[in-house]
Amino acid sequence: MPKSSLLIGIPCSFTAIAAAKTCHAAFLTIVCLANISFGQVFQAGDRVVVVENTEKKVETKSVGKLSKGEILTITQVSKDWLWIDGASPGWIQDKVVISFASHLKSRNADASTAKKNRDFEHARNIYSEILRIDPANEEAALHLADIFYSEKKYDEAVVEFTKFAEKWPINKDIYFWRGDAYRMLQKLPEAIDDYTKAIELSPRNTDLYEARARAYILAGAHNQAIVDSTLASMIASNGEKRAAAIATRALAWKAMSKDQNAASDFLIASDVAEKFRLYYLARAADIYANSTDGKVRNGRRSIDLLLSATADATTIDPVARCIIASGYASLGEFETAIELQKQALTNAAKIDLAKFERFLARFESKQSLDETVINYEFK
């Protein structure tokens, strides 16, 4: 074949040929780099997982079948073909497998999605599957134990978290999560001890100090709660975490009957975290509407706070309507208060009804709401 034909009609010359060779080399370099960057690159000794049923071959002859999900070890690589030993050794294409690490990452993600969707049985099955093929998978073991917590089976959660801690004793999350389970069981000394262990492993973790502060509030150790929540607010990495810590401090002030301090902290939190502004304003408004301290109780202030959070009072959710109703009741405007309560009940179906009912428990027991908030059941 004439050399010119290689250059698609360009007249043959040493310069043209050299230029063509240069372009061709550059093209090959780009292709090679693309394969390295975007394709799977395997080497002998790698573990892989079969992603579709396939056959092992020697030359063009089939020597065995492989099923999806099988775990293999590569013994030799030749371009996009992988040699697999076994009872019937043979070649398979690299496109029918995925690296073992990638498979585990994908399955952990699947389990996490199922857990978030509250499909706990499916999540448990996936995590169990991961641990069968990789018993040392710390992430899967931790989240498998946490499923019991998500199901509100706190005693079982403590048992599973303890098993995990025996195997991975320096994982801060296990003490954090087991502390939460102890707190839900009202085993407050154990909860505080676990939070303290977690803090020792991660001394600048805002969530840990806030969690211990909440346990201190329930245990009646309010001054310690003030210290922990203040420290949490100082080291918080973002506005939302800082606001949450300040709100926890507000709960401690409220437990100490220092309503003005509590309301002030909720207002600070509402300014720090725009996303939860209405929630924090509602907490401050609730104090102003229902405080037993005559110097703090201010129904009009309560109403104005919540109305300031929205341009249209009709868009306020049922929980906020109840607080506004309390404000009107404290002013003696009972007809308006009753009407708002009716509106709240009518619109309760638009939100989590269980959350709404927990909030209404405040009207019968002030402490019930605060304990609910402390235990993360309201947010």
Residue pairs with C-beta under 8 A, 6 or more apart in sequence:
2 12
3 12
3 17
4 10
4 11
4 12
6 20
7 16
7 17
7 20
10 16
10 20
39 94
40 94
40 97
40 98
40 99
42 48
42 74
42 77
42 82
42 94
42 97
42 99
43 74
43 77
44 74
44 75
44 76
44 77
45 73
45 74
45 75
46 73
46 74
46 99
46 100
47 71
47 72
47 73
47 74
47 99
47 100
48 71
48 72
48 73
48 74
48 82
48 97
48 98
48 99
48 100
49 69
49 70
49 71
49 72
49 97
49 98
49 99
49 100
49 103
50 66
50 67
50 68
50 69
50 70
50 71
50 72
50 96
50 97
51 68
51 96
51 97
51 98
52 68
52 96
53 65
53 66
53 67
53 68
54 65
54 66
54 92
54 93
54 96
55 62
55 63
55 64
55 65
55 66
55 90
55 92
56 62
56 63
56 64
56 65
56 66
56 84
56 88
56 89
56 90
56 91
56 92
57 63
57 90
57 91
57 92
58 89
58 90
58 91
63 88
63 89
63 90
64 86
64 87
64 88
64 90
66 72
66 84
66 92
66 96
71 100
71 133
72 84
72 97
73 84
73 85
74 82
74 83
74 84
75 83
75 84
75 85
76 82
76 83
77 83
78 91
80 93
80 94
80 95
81 91
81 92
81 93
81 94
82 91
82 92
82 93
82 94
82 97
83 89
83 90
83 91
84 90
84 91
84 92
98 106
100 134
104 130
104 134
104 137
104 140
107 126
107 129
107 130
108 130
108 137
108 139
108 140
108 143
110 126
111 122
111 123
111 126
111 127
111 130
111 140
111 143
112 123
112 143
114 120
114 122
114 123
114 126
115 123
115 143
115 146
115 147
115 150
118 150
120 147
120 150
120 151
123 143
123 147
124 144
124 147
127 140
127 141
127 143
127 144
127 147
128 144
130 137
130 140
131 137
131 140
131 141
131 144
134 140
138 168
138 171
141 164
141 167
141 168
142 164
142 168
142 171
142 173
142 174
142 177
144 160
145 157
145 160
145 161
145 163
145 164
145 174
145 177
146 157
146 161
146 177
148 154
148 156
148 157
148 160
149 157
149 177
149 180
149 181
149 184
152 184
154 181
154 184
154 185
155 185
157 177
157 178
157 181
158 178
158 181
158 182
158 185
161 174
161 177
161 178
161 181
162 178
164 171
164 174
165 171
165 174
165 175
165 178
168 174
170 201
171 201
172 198
172 201
172 202
172 205
172 208
173 198
175 194
175 195
175 197
175 198
175 201
176 194
176 195
176 198
176 207
176 208
176 211
178 194
179 190
179 191
179 192
179 193
179 194
179 195
179 198
179 211
179 212
179 215
180 191
180 211
180 376
182 188
182 190
182 191
182 194
183 191
183 211
183 214
183 215
183 218
183 375
184 375
186 218
188 215
188 218
188 219
189 219
191 215
192 212
192 215
192 216
192 219
195 208
195 211
195 212
195 215
196 212
198 205
198 208
199 205
199 208
199 209
199 212
202 208
204 235
206 232
206 233
206 235
206 236
206 237
206 241
206 242
206 245
207 232
207 241
209 228
209 229
209 231
209 232
209 235
209 245
210 228
210 229
210 232
210 244
210 245
210 248
212 228
213 224
213 225
213 226
213 228
213 229
213 232
213 245
213 248
213 249
213 252
214 225
214 248
214 251
214 374
214 375
216 222
216 224
216 225
216 228
216 252
217 225
217 248
217 251
217 252
217 255
217 374
218 371
218 374
220 255
222 252
222 255
222 256
225 248
225 249
225 251
225 252
225 255
226 249
226 252
226 253
229 245
229 246
229 248
229 249
229 252
230 245
230 249
232 241
232 245
232 248
233 242
233 245
233 246
233 249
236 242
236 244
236 245
239 272
239 273
239 274
240 272
240 273
240 275
240 276
242 272
242 273
243 268
243 269
243 270
243 272
243 273
243 276
243 280
244 269
244 273
246 265
246 268
246 269
246 272
247 265
247 266
247 269
247 280
247 283
248 374
249 265
250 261
250 262
250 263
250 264
250 265
250 266
250 269
250 283
251 262
251 370
251 373
251 374
253 259
253 261
253 262
253 265
254 262
254 287
254 370
255 370
257 292
257 293
259 287
259 291
259 292
259 293
259 296
260 293
260 295
260 296
262 287
263 284
263 287
263 288
263 291
263 296
266 280
266 281
266 283
266 284
266 287
267 280
267 281
267 284
267 305
269 276
269 280
270 276
270 277
270 280
270 281
270 284
271 277
273 280
277 309
278 306
278 309
278 310
278 316
278 317
278 320
279 379
281 305
281 306
281 308
281 309
282 306
282 319
282 320
282 323
284 305
285 301
285 302
285 303
285 305
285 306
285 320
285 323
285 324
285 327
286 302
286 323
286 326
286 362
287 296
288 296
288 297
288 298
288 299
288 301
288 302
288 305
288 327
289 297
289 299
289 302
289 323
289 326
289 327
289 329
289 330
290 297
290 326
290 330
290 366
291 297
297 330
299 326
299 327
299 328
299 329
299 330
299 331
300 327
300 331
301 327
302 323
302 324
302 326
302 327
302 330
303 324
303 327
303 328
306 316
306 320
306 323
306 324
306 327
307 313
307 316
307 324
309 316
309 320
310 316
313 324
316 324
317 347
317 350
317 351
318 343
318 344
318 345
318 347
318 348
318 350
318 351
318 356
319 344
319 351
319 355
319 356
319 359
321 340
321 341
321 343
321 344
321 347
322 340
322 341
322 344
322 359
322 360
322 363
324 340
325 336
325 337
325 338
325 340
325 341
325 344
326 337
328 334
328 336
328 337
328 340
329 337
344 356
348 356
355 378
358 368
358 369
358 372
358 377
358 378
359 369
359 378
361 368
361 369
361 372
362 368
362 369
369 378
372 378
373 379
